[in-house]
Amino acid sequence: MVYIARLELQGFKSFGNFKTSVSFDPHFTCIAGKNGSGKSTLVEALRFVIGEMSAKQMRAERFSDLLFSGGNGFKPARFAEVSLYLDNGDGGIPLASKEVIITRRMDKEGKCTYYINGRRSSRQELMDLIGSSKFSLGEYSFVFQGEVDNLARMTAIQRRELLDEMAGVAEFEEKKTRALQELEEVERNLEVRRVQLNGLEGRIRELQTEMERLAEYRKTEGELEQVRNWLSGVQYMEYKRELEEVRNKLSKADKRKLELEEALERTRKEIQRLRKEREVAEKSISKKQQSRPLLELEGLKGAIRELEEQVLEEDRRRRELEEQLMKAPQPLIEFRSLLEEFRSARRRIEDARSLEEVKKELTRIEQILDRIDRTLQRLEGAEVRGLPSRSEYENTLSKLQRLRERLDHLKNELQEKAGEAEKTKTELQTLHRRVRMLENRLNRLEKRERNLSMQVSELQLEISALRERKGELEGELKHLREVRVPQNLEIHQLERKKEELERKLRGLGPINFRAEEDFKKQEREYQELLKRYQKLVEEKSKIEETIR
């Protein structure tokens, strides 16, 4: 029979961090000793290693209290480990070894790990193994100190329950209850699998129908492709003629494009040259506009404007005298007329647009001043009652003389500067004409450049279209050369056949092109699910056998 051969402890309660080993013989039935010697701790270690789940059954509030807490210079244990060595010489435990080692290891957080012969296992596997070796996890598998008295005070029913526990009857009932629960769970899973299998069977039938339609579609599509190829073969010669035409057009277009690009390049170079020439002319214009003769001429014009203002002021005074001389004799009337001519000449100078006009009016003013001088001389000795005094006429004459001298001086200066200014103006006019001519040429060339660019772009589009069509035709011809068209086939026959096949394709409706792939996938899922279903059936049979 199976019996406990040895018990090893490390870090469990008061046994400390050092590994402790306790050996037992086959006839061992109890542990005796004085109080505090560790009797109860050894039994608790036995209960711990065979899967006890209640810390209170081992005199602890929680599992972490089972670890050695330290003291007397020893550090607290980082884990607790108990190993139970069972003698399996008679093969009572269904394992191929003479000795079976059961180990339970617990860390500081209370997490436990189980091992059977060094192999990590689950608690359920451990429970099954312990059950097969007649070790129970009930309270009475091990009788503690003081429990013998309790046995004497038990009722007959309580003693029967205790004996059932020790005989393994309670464990069998527990296993039976657990097996019934497992059977119920298996039956639920079987029902789920049956529903899933039925669903997959329906889906597989649908996919089989879809595969048949897909096969018909592919067959019809193949026939349609053949008819299309024959139609293309009939068009072979037409494509060939069109390709030759496209090649000729493309050659001419490439040649024309080259000519246009060369003309465009020449035009752009000419535009660049004219722009530089225009820039030089504009700089010359700017420089000449700031030249000294023109600036001095502008200064003379300013001086003339100042003189004109003085003449205006003197003219105002003369108008006053004129009002007094309304009844004057003939010389005074002539004097008034001359003043009017002087004002007219002054206004014409103001309105003058050229140097020649200014010079002409200055000459006329000089003549008017001469006549005014002669008229004043005639009036010099005249005594007219009520007219201005002689001194006033003399002052007027003096002022007129100064104005005349100033105008003569300006006239001389104008004559001196007129030549230089005229030359500069002539040069400016020439430059302006040159700039306008350059701009006109630039406008024409830029317009030509735009036209050439547009022609090149349009020609490039035409070339691209021709090359694309050429590639299409070459591809079609390459494909068509490999097609042998049956004799006595006419285009109208092929067209009718093509329309017939296309109607047939449309009549097939939507096609699942993944039907074959989906069918294989569903078939695999069905087989896998069927295996799981059969496994559940086998599991159900085993559970029912266990219950029986």
C-alpha positions, 0 to 999 in steps of 0.5 A: 500500500501507499504510505508516507516515506518522508516530509521535507519543510522549508520556510513553513511556520516555525521550521525556519529557512533551513530545510527540515526532513522527517522520515516515517515508516510504514506502520507509523500512526501518530506523532507524539511529543511534549507541548511546543515540539511541533507536532501540530505544525507537522500535521499542518504541513501534511495538510498544506502539501496535499492541497488544504485551501483553508488557512484557518484549518492550519491555525492562520488568518491568511496563507501568508501567515504560514511563512516563517516570520523570522526572529532570534537573528533569522530573516523572514522566509521569502517562500514556504515549501513542503514536499511529501514523499510517498512510497509507491512500491506496490503501484497504488498511485498510477504513476510509473515511479516507485516514489512519488514526490508532491510539492507545494510552494507558496510565495509571500503574496500567498500564491501557490504552485504545485509539482508532481515529481518535479513537473508543474501541475494543477491543484486538480491533478494533485487532488485526483492523485491524492484521491487515488492514494486514499489520502483525503482532504477532509478534516478527519484525514488527520486526527489532531490532539483532543479530537479522540475525545470528540469522537467518543462524544459523537452521535452515531450519524456523526461517527458514520460520516467520519468513517465514510470520510476516512473510507473515501465514501465522502470523497466519492460523493464529492467526485460524483457531484463534480462529475454530474456538474461536468456532465451538465456542462458537457451536455450544454457544450454539445448542444452549442456544438450541434447548433454550430454544426447545423449552421455550418452545414447550411452554409456549406450547402450554400457555398456548394451552390455558389461554387456551381454558379461560379463554375458556370460563370467561369465557363461562360466567361471563357467562351466569351473571352474566346469570342472576343479574341476571334473578333479581335483577330478579324480586326487585325488588318484594320489595326495594322493599317491604323498603326502604319498611319499613326507611325507616319503621323508621329514621325511628321509630328516629331519633325514639326515639333523639333522645328517649332522648338528651334524657332522658339529657342531663336525667338527667346534669344532675340527677346533676351537681346532686345530686352537688354537693348531696351534696358540700355536705352532706358538708362540713357534716357534717364541719364539725359533727362538729368543732363545740365542743358535741360536743367538750365533750360528749366531754370530759365523757364522759372526765371521767365515765370518770375518776370511774367509775375512782375509784368502782371504786377506792372500791368495791374498798375498800368490798368489803373493808369489806363482808367485815368487815361480813358480820356487821354489824347491819341498817344495815350489811347495808343499806349493802352492798345500797346499794353493790351498787346503786351498782355496778349503776348505774355499769355501766349508765352504762358501757353507756349509748348516749344522753345521756338514759340517762346522765342517768337513771343519774346521778339514780339514783346520787344517790338511792343516795348519799342512802340511803348517807348516811342509813345511815352516819348510823345507823351513826355511833354504833353500836359493833360489836365487830370492825367497822371504826373510826368514822374509816374510815367517816368517811373513806369517807363523806367520799370518797362526799361528794366523789364526789357533789359531783363527779357533781353538777357533771358532771350540771350541765355535762351538762345545760348542754351537752346542749341544744347537743349535742342540737341539733348531733346533730339537725342531723347526723342531718338532714344524714345523712338528707339525704345518704342520700336524695341517694345513693338518688336518685343511685343511681336516677338513675345506674341510669337513666343506664346504662339510657338509655345502653344503650338509646341504644347498642342503638338506635344499632346498630339504626339502623346496621344499618338504614342499612346494609341501606337502602344495600344495598337502594338499591344493589340497586334501582338496579342492578335498574332497569337490568335488563330481564327477559325475559317468561315467565321463572320463578324455578325456571327461573332457579335451575336454569340458575344451578345448571347454569352453576355446575356447569360453572364448577366442572368447568373446574377451576383457571383461569389468569387471567393466561394471555393476559398470560403468553402474550404475554410468552412469545411475546415471549421466544420471538421475541427468543430466535428472533432471537438463535438466527438471529443465532447461525446467521448468525454460525456461517455467517460463521465457517465461511466464514472458516475455508474 
